Amino acid sequence: MTATNHFYETFQPSHYNLYLDINRETKLISGKTTITGNASQTAISLHQKFLNVSAVEADGEAVDFNLDQPAEAIRINLKQAGETTLTVTYTAPLTDSMMGIYPSYYEVNGEKKQIIGTQFETTFARQAFPGIDEPEAKATFDLAIKFDEHPGETIISNMPEVRTENGVHYFDTTMKMSTYLIAFAFGELQTKQTKTKSGVTVGVFGTKAHKANELDFALDIAKRSIEFYEDFYQTPYPLPHSWQLALPDFSAGAMENWGLVTYREAYLLLDPDNTSLEMKQQVATVIAHELAHQWFGDLVTMKWWDDLWLNESFANMMEYVAVDALEPDWHIWELFQTSEAPMALNRDATDGVQSVHVQVENPAEIDALFDSAIVYAKGARMLVMVRSLLGDDALRKGLKKYFEAHQYGNATGADLWSALGEASDLDIGAIMNSWLEQPGYPVVDAQVVDGQLTLKQHQFFIGDGKDTGRQWQIPLNSNDSQAPAIFKDAKLSLGNYDDVRQRLGEPFRVNVGNNSHFIVHYDETLLNDILAHVDEFDAITQLQLMQDLRLLAEGRQISYASVVPLLKRFADSHEAVVITALYTLANNLKKFVLPDSTEEKQLQQLFDQLSAAQVKRLGWLPVAGESIDDQLSRPMILSAALYAQNADAIAAAHQIFQDNQAQLATLPADIRGLILTNEVKHYGSEKLFDQLLADYQQTADGSYKANIRAALTSTPDAGLIKKTIDQFENADVIKPQDLRGWFRGVLANPHGEQAAWDWLRTDWQWLEDTVGGDMEFSTYITVTAGVFKTADRLAEFKAFFEPKLNTPGLTREITMDIKVIESRVALIEAEKNAVNQAVASEVK
């Protein structure tokens, strides 16, 4: 990373006056930006993208400038360096790209409407106004917005509106902040508001397509999250308000703009009377994540995008810390174990994966940094390790120091480690740099060799990987108090195994709690000891055992067939995390069978045996007062019964559908998706397809939309698959933000795989034109690689994507996903006979 690449080196802004006149009819933005700052030399640059600049002035006098489009720059020659005030007059298009300033579309009672919103992270502020569009270039902002205003419309921004003159809305001066956090929106909005204990006004905003009570859940979580963070961080929320806004069109899940957080509607608004607990947990964690950023990311911002993890990893951990405090009965850390942990472990085992801390310059590559499995999930696991080492008292003390030292400024990873180290007297940086700077993670081999209990660490790979001798400082978390807290060498001896076993009085284990980012390969002696006592262990230990065995099987370090006989041991658990781990492992066996084959029928028998007793115990419909574990387990168990082609399950689901046919949206949200999918698969018709597609267009309930999508994309009917794909490019039916889910649904359907793959290859240019340049774009490659499992598909994947290897932002994804498919194809070829024999033995 060279300093000359950063415009901030030559011009340091201190204050912006932004004037924007936005016309929705002509889709034109007319702007004037005035920036006061210090020019350290006469040749300076401002960022711009798609701006039509008509004039640049410095201290009231016109100056020479030219637009450098490849560099997204305005090159300006000043008469002298020093303190200067620049004024840039320009116009810009209002685009439908979901980046910069853009319209969101929705319907109320059949009438099409739009609201205008913003998305400036990572480098899209430059599409709205010229400036130094880099995180380090913090400044204060005065925002003035005029628009083609209609009666009943509302405009909101980071700060409160202070006055309106001649149709121009003026907002209070912001705190010192980065350009990518500026936000505003206007249109017909409804709102509900409250105040925190400390006097911060909290509000939730949405379109009038939603019922008023759909704002209630988010308002409660947002208010209590801010109160929690003010206490935990021991640092007041620094703005007068915190708005949460649901945008009908939104590419990301949510965005932490300071004081005006924006969300996909599905991740903010929900029906309080009919939303699954799983969805409530997801919405709560998203809100808590974005509000964690108001301090960690907004008040203190990473100096450059290479430290993106500072923002995202931390917020990802804190969302669970917060929600656990707000809703302790949810046991939300179990969700961390079943979602974040496996996502990180799967992705991070592929050779070529990025490290958490990545050097980056190109704007397209900056967007590619947002690898949710690494920067979010792995980074969060890394910080969970830190929290475990420090304890909450030292963590909070260190964070308070960090905020005091860097508030309204920027920081690096080293600054965080320094503050936490000072608070704890631990060299946290030395421990964590091995996790931050190195890709991948270790497997710890625990073995009894010549009577001695030994541990070894080496990098774990799924598929081919080059072992370069990487080592990690591993928080061992062993149940043996004589084992070191940190395992930093290649090999470690813990003494005579019989002595260790006698002293412990229980099987030897490491990574107790599954909070450290590594897996364990126990030899036969140690594993058999654990399995003999597995019923005595807590749910997380049981989950971890299945998780690690699955990964070891994926990495060809043990036979996949060897894990099949273990499944039934966990089938009757009443713990949702155990059921999740069980079916994660069982569902991975599906790759070894072909659709409708004898082998698949045997696997379906196994699923029937795994699920039968639980289906009988739980039934189909929610029961008042049942445990949270039962609520979360029921959909997984019923899904297994339906995959098993259990005739009673299929008939029961059909009966529930018929009993509720007049109002499908009111089906219990926990099972609604299963009911609809079962109906489409077994009793489908064009009439049902059209009814569900009409419901999809008309409902504003994001959860119901997701259920309908899952159902329609599962149809076995070739004509209806074509009808589905025909809607992929119709934004009035399927919004571009939702298209990836539809594509993946059809691709993962054996009856639709060919048609979906053909669409992607034929219409790749349309897809690039529609969502290219957005962090969502590369994930179409990821989901394709997640489905393909044959040598023929691998060859087709390579033929299509290898010519695109040099496309900025796609290189790493294409390279990694080729390896992902290669390893899956090789695994299936090597293991399918043994796995299918093991399944056959289980169902006899």
Secondary structure, 3 states (H helix, E strand, C coil): CCHHHCHHHCEEEEEEEEEEEEECCCCEEEEEEEEEEEECCCEEEEECCCCEEEEEEECCEECCEEEECCCCEEEEECCCCEEEEEEEEEEEECCCCCCEEEEEEEEECCEEEEEEEEECCCCCHHHCCCECCCCCCCEEEEEEEEECCCCCCEEEECCCEEEEECCEEEECCCCCECHHHCCEEEECEEEEEEECCCCCEEEEEEECCCCHHHHHHHHHHHHHHHHHHHHHHCCCCCCCEEEEEEECCCCCCEECCCCEEEEEHHHCCCCCCCCCHHHHHHHHHHHHHHHHCCCECCCEEECCHHHHHHHHHHHHHHHHHHHHHHCHHHCCHHHHHHHHHHHHHHHCCCCCCCCCCCCCCCHHHHHHCCCHHHHHHHHHHHHHHHHHHHCHHHHHHHHHHHHHHHCCEEECHHHHHHHHHHHHCCCHHHHHHHHHHCCCCEEEEEEEECCEEEEEEEECCCCCCCCCCCCCCEECCCCCCCCCCEECCCEEEEEEHHHHHHHHCCCCCCCCCCCCCCEEEECHHHHHHHHHCHHHCCHHHHHHHHHHHHHHHHCCCCCHHHHHHHHHHCCCCCCHHHHHHHHHHHHHHHHHCCCCCHHHHHHHHHHHHHHHHHHHHHCCCCCCCCCHHHHHHHHHHHHHHHHCCCHHHHHHHHHHHHHCHHHHHHCCHHHHHHHHHHHHHHHCCHHHHHHHHHHHHHCCCHHHHHHHHHHHCCCCCHHHHHHHHCCCCCCCCCCHHHHHHHHHHHHHCCCCHHHHHHHHHHCHHHHHHHHCCCCCCCHHHHHHHHHCCCHHHHHHHHHHHHHHCCCCCCHHHHHHHHHHHHHHHHHHHHHHHHHHHHHHHHHC
